[in-house]
Structures are given as C-alpha cells and as structure tokens.
C-alpha cells in the first residue's frame, strides 16, 4: 500500500518527484528494512508518464522529502 504525500516540481518543467508513504521499505542509505518508509519516484511527463528513478528511504533518511512534500 502506498499513500501519496505530495509532488515536488524539479527545475526541469517536465520532471516531478512524487513522494509516497510506503510499507516494507529497505532504505538505500542505511540498508535497514522498516515497516513504513518514504518512497520517492522521479517521473518524466514529457509525452507519456515515465518513471525515471525510484528511491526508498527509512523515515529518518527520507524526512526531508516528506517535509517538502507536505508543506
């Protein structure tokens, strides 16, 4: 299950980062599996919606993304 927290527009007009609260994430930074974490999906919206990159973080390492997306 994923819950969309928000979208962040990057400097490029056609690229956004979608920030989700997701279950069972293995953090890319500390390599720990946590029950709830932050998933950041970089999406190109040029012609069709295309996933460019996925990043998964525990809540401690993904807190900056979550704060930007919600506020």
PDB file with SEQRES, HELIX, SHEET and CRYST1 records, atoms N, CA, C and O in Angstrom:
SEQRES   1 A   71  UNK UNK UNK UNK UNK UNK UNK UNK UNK UNK UNK UNK UNK          
SEQRES   2 A   71  UNK UNK UNK UNK UNK UNK UNK UNK UNK UNK UNK UNK UNK          
SEQRES   3 A   71  UNK UNK UNK UNK UNK UNK UNK UNK UNK UNK UNK UNK UNK          
SEQRES   4 A   71  UNK UNK UNK UNK UNK UNK UNK UNK UNK UNK UNK UNK UNK          
SEQRES   5 A   71  UNK UNK UNK UNK UNK UNK UNK UNK UNK UNK UNK UNK UNK          
SEQRES   6 A   71  UNK UNK UNK UNK UNK UNK                                      
HELIX    1 AA1 UNK A   63  UNK A   70  1                                   8    
SHEET    1 AA1 4 UNK A   2  UNK A   9  0                                        
SHEET    2 AA1 4 UNK A  15  UNK A  26 -1                                        
SHEET    3 AA1 4 UNK A  33  UNK A  44 -1                                        
SHEET    4 AA1 4 UNK A  50  UNK A  58 -1                                        
CRYST1    1.000    1.000    1.000  90.00  90.00  90.00 P 1           1          
ATOM      1  N   UNK A   1       0.829  -1.173   0.000  1.00  0.00           N  
ATOM      2  CA  UNK A   1       0.000   0.000   0.000  1.00  0.00           C  
ATOM      3  C   UNK A   1       0.882   1.247   0.000  1.00  0.00           C  
ATOM      4  O   UNK A   1       1.872   1.318   0.728  1.00  0.00           O  
ATOM      5  N   UNK A   2       0.516   2.217  -0.815  1.00  0.00           N  
ATOM      6  CA  UNK A   2       1.227   3.490  -0.848  1.00  0.00           C  
ATOM      7  C   UNK A   2       0.226   4.626  -0.697  1.00  0.00           C  
ATOM      8  O   UNK A   2      -0.913   4.545  -1.157  1.00  0.00           O  
ATOM      9  N   UNK A   3       0.682   5.688  -0.039  1.00  0.00           N  
ATOM     10  CA  UNK A   3      -0.146   6.872   0.116  1.00  0.00           C  
ATOM     11  C   UNK A   3       0.654   8.058  -0.392  1.00  0.00           C  
ATOM     12  O   UNK A   3       1.765   8.303   0.077  1.00  0.00           O  
ATOM     13  N   UNK A   4       0.108   8.788  -1.334  1.00  0.00           N  
ATOM     14  CA  UNK A   4       0.786   9.953  -1.899  1.00  0.00           C  
ATOM     15  C   UNK A   4       0.815  11.074  -0.873  1.00  0.00           C  
ATOM     16  O   UNK A   4      -0.225  11.505  -0.373  1.00  0.00           O  
ATOM     17  N   UNK A   5       2.035  11.544  -0.563  1.00  0.00           N  
ATOM     18  CA  UNK A   5       2.183  12.671   0.367  1.00  0.00           C  
ATOM     19  C   UNK A   5       2.196  13.990  -0.374  1.00  0.00           C  
ATOM     20  O   UNK A   5       1.708  14.997   0.138  1.00  0.00           O  
ATOM     21  N   UNK A   6       2.753  13.994  -1.581  1.00  0.00           N  
ATOM     22  CA  UNK A   6       2.811  15.220  -2.358  1.00  0.00           C  
ATOM     23  C   UNK A   6       3.709  15.081  -3.559  1.00  0.00           C  
ATOM     24  O   UNK A   6       4.392  14.072  -3.736  1.00  0.00           O  
ATOM     25  N   UNK A   7       3.698  16.123  -4.393  1.00  0.00           N  
ATOM     26  CA  UNK A   7       4.538  16.148  -5.586  1.00  0.00           C  
ATOM     27  C   UNK A   7       5.449  17.360  -5.517  1.00  0.00           C  
ATOM     28  O   UNK A   7       5.038  18.442  -5.097  1.00  0.00           O  
ATOM     29  N   UNK A   8       6.691  17.164  -5.935  1.00  0.00           N  
ATOM     30  CA  UNK A   8       7.680  18.244  -5.951  1.00  0.00           C  
ATOM     31  C   UNK A   8       8.098  18.486  -7.396  1.00  0.00           C  
ATOM     32  O   UNK A   8       8.512  17.552  -8.083  1.00  0.00           O  
ATOM     33  N   UNK A   9       7.995  19.715  -7.861  1.00  0.00           N  
ATOM     34  CA  UNK A   9       8.415  20.055  -9.208  1.00  0.00           C  
ATOM     35  C   UNK A   9       9.908  20.362  -9.181  1.00  0.00           C  
ATOM     36  O   UNK A   9      10.373  21.161  -8.369  1.00  0.00           O  
ATOM     37  N   UNK A  10      10.650  19.721 -10.073  1.00  0.00           N  
ATOM     38  CA  UNK A  10      12.090  19.959 -10.161  1.00  0.00           C  
ATOM     39  C   UNK A  10      12.345  21.132 -11.093  1.00  0.00           C  
ATOM     40  O   UNK A  10      11.403  21.706 -11.638  1.00  0.00           O  
ATOM     41  N   UNK A  11      13.608  21.492 -11.281  1.00  0.00           N  
ATOM     42  CA  UNK A  11      13.955  22.644 -12.103  1.00  0.00           C  
ATOM     43  C   UNK A  11      13.523  22.455 -13.551  1.00  0.00           C  
ATOM     44  O   UNK A  11      13.161  23.425 -14.216  1.00  0.00           O  
ATOM     45  N   UNK A  12      13.554  21.240 -14.043  1.00  0.00           N  
ATOM     46  CA  UNK A  12      13.069  20.956 -15.380  1.00  0.00           C  
ATOM     47  C   UNK A  12      11.547  20.989 -15.370  1.00  0.00           C  
ATOM     48  O   UNK A  12      10.932  20.511 -14.417  1.00  0.00           O  
ATOM     49  N   UNK A  13      10.933  21.534 -16.393  1.00  0.00           N  
ATOM     50  CA  UNK A  13       9.478  21.686 -16.416  1.00  0.00           C  
ATOM     51  C   UNK A  13       8.735  20.356 -16.470  1.00  0.00           C  
ATOM     52  O   UNK A  13       7.626  20.252 -15.945  1.00  0.00           O  
ATOM     53  N   UNK A  14       9.317  19.349 -17.088  1.00  0.00           N  
ATOM     54  CA  UNK A  14       8.601  18.100 -17.317  1.00  0.00           C  
ATOM     55  C   UNK A  14       8.976  16.995 -16.342  1.00  0.00           C  
ATOM     56  O   UNK A  14       8.629  15.838 -16.580  1.00  0.00           O  
ATOM     57  N   UNK A  15       9.667  17.304 -15.262  1.00  0.00           N  
ATOM     58  CA  UNK A  15      10.094  16.283 -14.306  1.00  0.00           C  
ATOM     59  C   UNK A  15       9.562  16.640 -12.924  1.00  0.00           C  
ATOM     60  O   UNK A  15       9.744  17.759 -12.444  1.00  0.00           O  
ATOM     61  N   UNK A  16       8.900  15.670 -12.291  1.00  0.00           N  
ATOM     62  CA  UNK A  16       8.414  15.853 -10.925  1.00  0.00           C  
ATOM     63  C   UNK A  16       8.851  14.674 -10.066  1.00  0.00           C  
ATOM     64  O   UNK A  16       9.144  13.592 -10.575  1.00  0.00           O  
ATOM     65  N   UNK A  17       8.891  14.900  -8.768  1.00  0.00           N  
ATOM     66  CA  UNK A  17       9.153  13.838  -7.803  1.00  0.00           C  
ATOM     67  C   UNK A  17       7.878  13.613  -7.011  1.00  0.00           C  
ATOM     68  O   UNK A  17       7.355  14.533  -6.383  1.00  0.00           O  
ATOM     69  N   UNK A  18       7.385  12.390  -7.045  1.00  0.00           N  
ATOM     70  CA  UNK A  18       6.211  12.027  -6.274  1.00  0.00           C  
ATOM     71  C   UNK A  18       6.687  11.346  -5.001  1.00  0.00           C  
ATOM     72  O   UNK A  18       7.457  10.387  -5.066  1.00  0.00           O  
ATOM     73  N   UNK A  19       6.242  11.825  -3.845  1.00  0.00           N  
ATOM     74  CA  UNK A  19       6.680  11.319  -2.554  1.00  0.00           C  
ATOM     75  C   UNK A  19       5.541  10.512  -1.943  1.00  0.00           C  
ATOM     76  O   UNK A  19       4.435  11.022  -1.765  1.00  0.00           O  
ATOM     77  N   UNK A  20       5.818   9.247  -1.623  1.00  0.00           N  
ATOM     78  CA  UNK A  20       4.824   8.337  -1.076  1.00  0.00           C  
ATOM     79  C   UNK A  20       5.244   7.843   0.298  1.00  0.00           C  
ATOM     80  O   UNK A  20       6.433   7.752   0.601  1.00  0.00           O  
ATOM     81  N   UNK A  21       4.258   7.524   1.122  1.00  0.00           N  
ATOM     82  CA  UNK A  21       4.468   6.790   2.360  1.00  0.00           C  
ATOM     83  C   UNK A  21       4.161   5.339   2.013  1.00  0.00           C  
ATOM     84  O   UNK A  21       3.025   5.021   1.661  1.00  0.00           O  
ATOM     85  N   UNK A  22       5.149   4.453   2.104  1.00  0.00           N  
ATOM     86  CA  UNK A  22       5.014   3.073   1.641  1.00  0.00           C  
ATOM     87  C   UNK A  22       5.328   2.080   2.744  1.00  0.00           C  
ATOM     88  O   UNK A  22       6.009   2.395   3.719  1.00  0.00           O  
ATOM     89  N   UNK A  23       4.811   0.867   2.564  1.00  0.00           N  
ATOM     90  CA  UNK A  23       5.061  -0.209   3.517  1.00  0.00           C  
ATOM     91  C   UNK A  23       6.256  -1.042   3.088  1.00  0.00           C  
ATOM     92  O   UNK A  23       6.536  -1.166   1.895  1.00  0.00           O  
ATOM     93  N   UNK A  24       6.960  -1.611   4.053  1.00  0.00           N  
ATOM     94  CA  UNK A  24       8.063  -2.562   3.847  1.00  0.00           C  
ATOM     95  C   UNK A  24       9.124  -2.019   2.885  1.00  0.00           C  
ATOM     96  O   UNK A  24       9.268  -2.490   1.757  1.00  0.00           O  
ATOM     97  N   UNK A  25       9.844  -1.038   3.357  1.00  0.00           N  
ATOM     98  CA  UNK A  25      10.877  -0.375   2.562  1.00  0.00           C  
ATOM     99  C   UNK A  25      12.252  -0.777   3.076  1.00  0.00           C  
ATOM    100  O   UNK A  25      12.468  -0.850   4.285  1.00  0.00           O  
ATOM    101  N   UNK A  26      13.176  -1.035   2.168  1.00  0.00           N  
ATOM    102  CA  UNK A  26      14.577  -1.228   2.511  1.00  0.00           C  
ATOM    103  C   UNK A  26      15.299   0.071   2.155  1.00  0.00           C  
ATOM    104  O   UNK A  26      15.387   0.431   0.982  1.00  0.00           O  
ATOM    105  N   UNK A  27      15.810   0.767   3.157  1.00  0.00           N  
ATOM    106  CA  UNK A  27      16.436   2.072   2.974  1.00  0.00           C  
ATOM    107  C   UNK A  27      17.710   1.945   2.147  1.00  0.00           C  
ATOM    108  O   UNK A  27      18.537   1.069   2.397  1.00  0.00           O  
ATOM    109  N   UNK A  28      17.862   2.825   1.160  1.00  0.00           N  
ATOM    110  CA  UNK A  28      19.053   2.824   0.318  1.00  0.00           C  
ATOM    111  C   UNK A  28      20.274   3.350   1.056  1.00  0.00           C  
ATOM    112  O   UNK A  28      21.402   3.023   0.690  1.00  0.00           O  
ATOM    113  N   UNK A  29      20.071   4.147   2.073  1.00  0.00           N  
ATOM    114  CA  UNK A  29      21.186   4.749   2.797  1.00  0.00           C  
ATOM    115  C   UNK A  29      21.731   3.823   3.875  1.00  0.00           C  
ATOM    116  O   UNK A  29      22.935   3.571   3.925  1.00  0.00           O  
ATOM    117  N   UNK A  30      20.852   3.312   4.742  1.00  0.00           N  
ATOM    118  CA  UNK A  30      21.326   2.519   5.874  1.00  0.00           C  
ATOM    119  C   UNK A  30      21.078   1.018   5.721  1.00  0.00           C  
ATOM    120  O   UNK A  30      21.475   0.241   6.589  1.00  0.00           O  
ATOM    121  N   UNK A  31      20.430   0.597   4.635  1.00  0.00           N  
ATOM    122  CA  UNK A  31      20.182  -0.816   4.321  1.00  0.00           C  
ATOM    123  C   UNK A  31      19.351  -1.555   5.369  1.00  0.00           C  
ATOM    124  O   UNK A  31      19.505  -2.765   5.534  1.00  0.00           O  
ATOM    125  N   UNK A  32      18.476  -0.847   6.076  1.00  0.00           N  
ATOM    126  CA  UNK A  32      17.606  -1.450   7.081  1.00  0.00           C  
ATOM    127  C   UNK A  32      16.192  -1.533   6.498  1.00  0.00           C  
ATOM    128  O   UNK A  32      15.717  -0.579   5.881  1.00  0.00           O  
ATOM    129  N   UNK A  33      15.528  -2.659   6.691  1.00  0.00           N  
ATOM    130  CA  UNK A  33      14.144  -2.809   6.260  1.00  0.00           C  
ATOM    131  C   UNK A  33      13.228  -2.319   7.371  1.00  0.00           C  
ATOM    132  O   UNK A  33      13.338  -2.758   8.516  1.00  0.00           O  
ATOM    133  N   UNK A  34      12.329  -1.411   7.029  1.00  0.00           N  
ATOM    134  CA  UNK A  34      11.412  -0.822   8.003  1.00  0.00           C  
ATOM    135  C   UNK A  34       9.972  -1.057   7.547  1.00  0.00           C  
ATOM    136  O   UNK A  34       9.718  -1.197   6.351  1.00  0.00           O  
ATOM    137  N   UNK A  35       9.021  -1.103   8.499  1.00  0.00           N  
ATOM    138  CA  UNK A  35       7.629  -1.348   8.116  1.00  0.00           C  
ATOM    139  C   UNK A  35       6.988  -0.184   7.362  1.00  0.00           C  
ATOM    140  O   UNK A  35       6.130  -0.419   6.510  1.00  0.00           O  
ATOM    141  N   UNK A  36       7.367   1.051   7.640  1.00  0.00           N  
ATOM    142  CA  UNK A  36       6.838   2.225   6.940  1.00  0.00           C  
ATOM    143  C   UNK A  36       7.996   3.128   6.573  1.00  0.00           C  
ATOM    144  O   UNK A  36       8.832   3.443   7.420  1.00  0.00           O  
ATOM    145  N   UNK A  37       8.054   3.547   5.320  1.00  0.00           N  
ATOM    146  CA  UNK A  37       9.139   4.407   4.875  1.00  0.00           C  
ATOM    147  C   UNK A  37       8.680   5.356   3.785  1.00  0.00           C  
ATOM    148  O   UNK A  37       7.496   5.424   3.453  1.00  0.00           O  
ATOM    149  N   UNK A  38       9.635   6.083   3.238  1.00  0.00           N  
ATOM    150  CA  UNK A  38       9.381   7.090   2.214  1.00  0.00           C  
ATOM    151  C   UNK A  38       9.890   6.560   0.874  1.00  0.00           C  
ATOM    152  O   UNK A  38      11.026   6.096   0.773  1.00  0.00           O  
ATOM    153  N   UNK A  39       9.047   6.631  -0.147  1.00  0.00           N  
ATOM    154  CA  UNK A  39       9.437   6.239  -1.497  1.00  0.00           C  
ATOM    155  C   UNK A  39       9.341   7.470  -2.392  1.00  0.00           C  
ATOM    156  O   UNK A  39       8.301   8.126  -2.443  1.00  0.00           O  
ATOM    157  N   UNK A  40      10.425   7.783  -3.096  1.00  0.00           N  
ATOM    158  CA  UNK A  40      10.473   8.942  -3.978  1.00  0.00           C  
ATOM    159  C   UNK A  40      10.584   8.425  -5.411  1.00  0.00           C  
ATOM    160  O   UNK A  40      11.537   7.729  -5.759  1.00  0.00           O  
ATOM    161  N   UNK A  41       9.600   8.774  -6.231  1.00  0.00           N  
ATOM    162  CA  UNK A  41       9.567   8.337  -7.623  1.00  0.00           C  
ATOM    163  C   UNK A  41       9.745   9.567  -8.500  1.00  0.00           C  
ATOM    164  O   UNK A  41       8.928  10.488  -8.455  1.00  0.00           O  
ATOM    165  N   UNK A  42      10.805   9.587  -9.296  1.00  0.00           N  
ATOM    166  CA  UNK A  42      11.053  10.679 -10.229  1.00  0.00           C  
ATOM    167  C   UNK A  42      10.386  10.326 -11.550  1.00  0.00           C  
ATOM    168  O   UNK A  42      10.670   9.283 -12.139  1.00  0.00           O  
ATOM    169  N   UNK A  43       9.491  11.206 -12.014  1.00  0.00           N  
ATOM    170  CA  UNK A  43       8.662  10.929 -13.182  1.00  0.00           C  
ATOM    171  C   UNK A  43       8.881  12.002 -14.236  1.00  0.00           C  
ATOM    172  O   UNK A  43       8.880  13.196 -13.936  1.00  0.00           O  
ATOM    173  N   UNK A  44       9.071  11.557 -15.481  1.00  0.00           N  
ATOM    174  CA  UNK A  44       9.145  12.465 -16.620  1.00  0.00           C  
ATOM    175  C   UNK A  44       7.769  12.510 -17.255  1.00  0.00           C  
ATOM    176  O   UNK A  44       7.193  11.466 -17.560  1.00  0.00           O  
ATOM    177  N   UNK A  45       7.240  13.697 -17.455  1.00  0.00           N  
ATOM    178  CA  UNK A  45       5.897  13.849 -18.009  1.00  0.00           C  
ATOM    179  C   UNK A  45       5.935  14.464 -19.399  1.00  0.00           C  
ATOM    180  O   UNK A  45       4.996  15.159 -19.789  1.00  0.00           O  
ATOM    181  N   UNK A  46       6.999  14.224 -20.151  1.00  0.00           N  
ATOM    182  CA  UNK A  46       7.157  14.842 -21.465  1.00  0.00           C  
ATOM    183  C   UNK A  46       6.010  14.456 -22.394  1.00  0.00           C  
ATOM    184  O   UNK A  46       5.165  15.300 -22.691  1.00  0.00           O  
ATOM    185  N   UNK A  47       5.952  13.225 -22.858  1.00  0.00           N  
ATOM    186  CA  UNK A  47       4.863  12.783 -23.723  1.00  0.00           C  
ATOM    187  C   UNK A  47       3.938  11.843 -22.980  1.00  0.00           C  
ATOM    188  O   UNK A  47       2.719  12.014 -22.993  1.00  0.00           O  
ATOM    189  N   UNK A  48       4.513  10.867 -22.343  1.00  0.00           N  
ATOM    190  CA  UNK A  48       3.742   9.963 -21.503  1.00  0.00           C  
ATOM    191  C   UNK A  48       4.452   9.868 -20.159  1.00  0.00           C  
ATOM    192  O   UNK A  48       5.656  10.106 -20.064  1.00  0.00           O  
ATOM    193  N   UNK A  49       3.714   9.527 -19.148  1.00  0.00           N  
ATOM    194  CA  UNK A  49       4.292   9.463 -17.806  1.00  0.00           C  
ATOM    195  C   UNK A  49       5.288   8.311 -17.738  1.00  0.00           C  
ATOM    196  O   UNK A  49       4.910   7.153 -17.916  1.00  0.00           O  
ATOM    197  N   UNK A  50       6.559   8.620 -17.481  1.00  0.00           N  
ATOM    198  CA  UNK A  50       7.612   7.620 -17.484  1.00  0.00           C  
ATOM    199  C   UNK A  50       8.425   7.735 -16.194  1.00  0.00           C  
ATOM    200  O   UNK A  50       8.869   8.824 -15.832  1.00  0.00           O  
ATOM    201  N   UNK A  51       8.619   6.605 -15.501  1.00  0.00           N  
ATOM    202  CA  UNK A  51       9.407   6.590 -14.273  1.00  0.00           C  
ATOM    203  C   UNK A  51      10.887   6.665 -14.643  1.00  0.00           C  
ATOM    204  O   UNK A  51      11.392   5.827 -15.390  1.00  0.00           O  
ATOM    205  N   UNK A  52      11.570   7.666 -14.119  1.00  0.00           N  
ATOM    206  CA  UNK A  52      12.988   7.848 -14.381  1.00  0.00           C  
ATOM    207  C   UNK A  52      13.829   7.171 -13.306  1.00  0.00           C  
ATOM    208  O   UNK A  52      14.834   6.527 -13.609  1.00  0.00           O  
ATOM    209  N   UNK A  53      13.410   7.321 -12.038  1.00  0.00           N  
ATOM    210  CA  UNK A  53      14.194   6.795 -10.922  1.00  0.00           C  
ATOM    211  C   UNK A  53      13.282   6.544  -9.729  1.00  0.00           C  
ATOM    212  O   UNK A  53      12.300   7.257  -9.520  1.00  0.00           O  
ATOM    213  N   UNK A  54      13.623   5.515  -8.946  1.00  0.00           N  
ATOM    214  CA  UNK A  54      12.936   5.234  -7.681  1.00  0.00           C  
ATOM    215  C   UNK A  54      13.969   5.240  -6.563  1.00  0.00           C  
ATOM    216  O   UNK A  54      15.074   4.720  -6.716  1.00  0.00           O  
ATOM    217  N   UNK A  55      13.598   5.828  -5.454  1.00  0.00           N  
ATOM    218  CA  UNK A  55      14.465   5.840  -4.274  1.00  0.00           C  
ATOM    219  C   UNK A  55      13.609   5.507  -3.062  1.00  0.00           C  
ATOM    220  O   UNK A  55      12.478   5.979  -2.939  1.00  0.00           O  
ATOM    221  N   UNK A  56      14.155   4.692  -2.173  1.00  0.00           N  
ATOM    222  CA  UNK A  56      13.429   4.272  -0.976  1.00  0.00           C  
ATOM    223  C   UNK A  56      14.266   4.589   0.258  1.00  0.00           C  
ATOM    224  O   UNK A  56      15.462   4.298   0.300  1.00  0.00           O  
ATOM    225  N   UNK A  57      13.623   5.190   1.265  1.00  0.00           N  
ATOM    226  CA  UNK A  57      14.331   5.616   2.469  1.00  0.00           C  
ATOM    227  C   UNK A  57      13.514   5.260   3.708  1.00  0.00           C  
ATOM    228  O   UNK A  57      12.287   5.182   3.655  1.00  0.00           O  
ATOM    229  N   UNK A  58      14.213   5.045   4.823  1.00  0.00           N  
ATOM    230  CA  UNK A  58      13.521   4.939   6.100  1.00  0.00           C  
ATOM    231  C   UNK A  58      13.026   6.345   6.446  1.00  0.00           C  
ATOM    232  O   UNK A  58      13.404   7.318   5.794  1.00  0.00           O  
ATOM    233  N   UNK A  59      12.197   6.447   7.453  1.00  0.00           N  
ATOM    234  CA  UNK A  59      11.631   7.762   7.779  1.00  0.00           C  
ATOM    235  C   UNK A  59      12.696   8.760   8.221  1.00  0.00           C  
ATOM    236  O   UNK A  59      12.543   9.960   7.993  1.00  0.00           O  
ATOM    237  N   UNK A  60      13.758   8.294   8.841  1.00  0.00           N  
ATOM    238  CA  UNK A  60      14.820   9.200   9.286  1.00  0.00           C  
ATOM    239  C   UNK A  60      15.557   9.804   8.096  1.00  0.00           C  
ATOM    240  O   UNK A  60      15.823  11.006   8.081  1.00  0.00           O  
ATOM    241  N   UNK A  61      15.891   8.984   7.097  1.00  0.00           N  
ATOM    242  CA  UNK A  61      16.633   9.478   5.946  1.00  0.00           C  
ATOM    243  C   UNK A  61      15.738  10.159   4.911  1.00  0.00           C  
ATOM    244  O   UNK A  61      16.229  10.957   4.112  1.00  0.00           O  
ATOM    245  N   UNK A  62      14.449   9.865   4.907  1.00  0.00           N  
ATOM    246  CA  UNK A  62      13.525  10.472   3.961  1.00  0.00           C  
ATOM    247  C   UNK A  62      12.722  11.617   4.532  1.00  0.00           C  
ATOM    248  O   UNK A  62      11.789  12.095   3.887  1.00  0.00           O  
ATOM    249  N   UNK A  63      13.056  12.067   5.721  1.00  0.00           N  
ATOM    250  CA  UNK A  63      12.284  13.111   6.387  1.00  0.00           C  
ATOM    251  C   UNK A  63      12.286  14.423   5.608  1.00  0.00           C  
ATOM    252  O   UNK A  63      11.284  15.139   5.609  1.00  0.00           O  
ATOM    253  N   UNK A  64      13.383  14.746   4.948  1.00  0.00           N  
ATOM    254  CA  UNK A  64      13.466  15.993   4.176  1.00  0.00           C  
ATOM    255  C   UNK A  64      12.477  15.983   3.019  1.00  0.00           C  
ATOM    256  O   UNK A  64      11.796  16.978   2.771  1.00  0.00           O  
ATOM    257  N   UNK A  65      12.399  14.852   2.306  1.00  0.00           N  
ATOM    258  CA  UNK A  65      11.442  14.727   1.198  1.00  0.00           C  
ATOM    259  C   UNK A  65      10.011  14.827   1.717  1.00  0.00           C  
ATOM    260  O   UNK A  65       9.186  15.516   1.118  1.00  0.00           O  
ATOM    261  N   UNK A  66       9.708  14.154   2.814  1.00  0.00           N  
ATOM    262  CA  UNK A  66       8.354  14.169   3.364  1.00  0.00           C  
ATOM    263  C   UNK A  66       7.966  15.589   3.813  1.00  0.00           C  
ATOM    264  O   UNK A  66       6.833  16.019   3.596  1.00  0.00           O  
ATOM    265  N   UNK A  67       8.884  16.296   4.421  1.00  0.00           N  
ATOM    266  CA  UNK A  67       8.586  17.666   4.883  1.00  0.00           C  
ATOM    267  C   UNK A  67       8.333  18.596   3.708  1.00  0.00           C  
ATOM    268  O   UNK A  67       7.425  19.425   3.768  1.00  0.00           O  
ATOM    269  N   UNK A  68       9.118  18.478   2.639  1.00  0.00           N  
ATOM    270  CA  UNK A  68       8.921  19.310   1.455  1.00  0.00           C  
ATOM    271  C   UNK A  68       7.588  19.001   0.787  1.00  0.00           C  
ATOM    272  O   UNK A  68       6.885  19.912   0.350  1.00  0.00           O  
ATOM    273  N   UNK A  69       7.241  17.731   0.706  1.00  0.00           N  
ATOM    274  CA  UNK A  69       6.028  17.331   0.005  1.00  0.00           C  
ATOM    275  C   UNK A  69       4.767  17.748   0.758  1.00  0.00           C  
ATOM    276  O   UNK A  69       3.765  18.099   0.135  1.00  0.00           O  
ATOM    277  N   UNK A  70       4.805  17.713   2.060  1.00  0.00           N  
ATOM    278  CA  UNK A  70       3.607  18.026   2.840  1.00  0.00           C  
ATOM    279  C   UNK A  70       3.477  19.509   3.177  1.00  0.00           C  
ATOM    280  O   UNK A  70       2.421  19.951   3.630  1.00  0.00           O  
ATOM    281  N   UNK A  71       4.511  20.257   2.967  1.00  0.00           N  
ATOM    282  CA  UNK A  71       4.369  21.607   3.430  1.00  0.00           C  
ATOM    283  C   UNK A  71       4.882  22.667   2.598  1.00  0.00           C  
ATOM    284  O   UNK A  71       4.780  23.840   2.960  1.00  0.00           O  
TER     285      UNK A  71                                                      
END                                                                             
